[in-house]
Amino acid sequence: MFNVKHRYLFIFLLSVYSYLNILFTEGDRLFGYEVNPILFYSTLLLIVILVWEGNRFLSHLILSPQRNFKIHPLVILFGSSLVVVASIALFVTTLFDLYFNVESHYLLTFKLTLGFSFRINLFLHCLNAIYYFLNQLKDAQLEAETLKKSTAEARFEALRNQVNPHF
């Protein structure tokens, strides 16, 4: 799912949705200081890009067909992404601190950034799980059709051998 053709459009739409959602719930007021709306949206866009691309990188590592895990690969992918998301939140909070000098609010800013990042990550992993299992369903249906065709051909061959036993 993280490799979809128009992923940058989805990233943009998810960041707009997140921004409007946070404004609607007045989540931007939780910071304890005034945040420029353009800078706040840019920060959310950066978070969405980093979370998406981080998950894209992890999915290449974890969901490759050669890998065989005892635990479901989606669980491993989600667990790994939590570490990446926490790192992203720390990175973005540090950028915020460098720009705003919010040392007194650093922990609060980190918690809020972590919460925003985790929410985005959870949403993306829900979509990824749906995408993953739909692909598995398509593969299973294709395999079932192939087996039906092979079975029908084998039955036809058996009937033909019964009708003309000399061939």
Summary of the structure (lengths in Angstrom):
residues: 167
radius of gyration: 24.6
end to end distance: 51.8
largest distance: 92.9
contacts: 435
relative contact order: 0.11
helix: 83%
strand: 0%
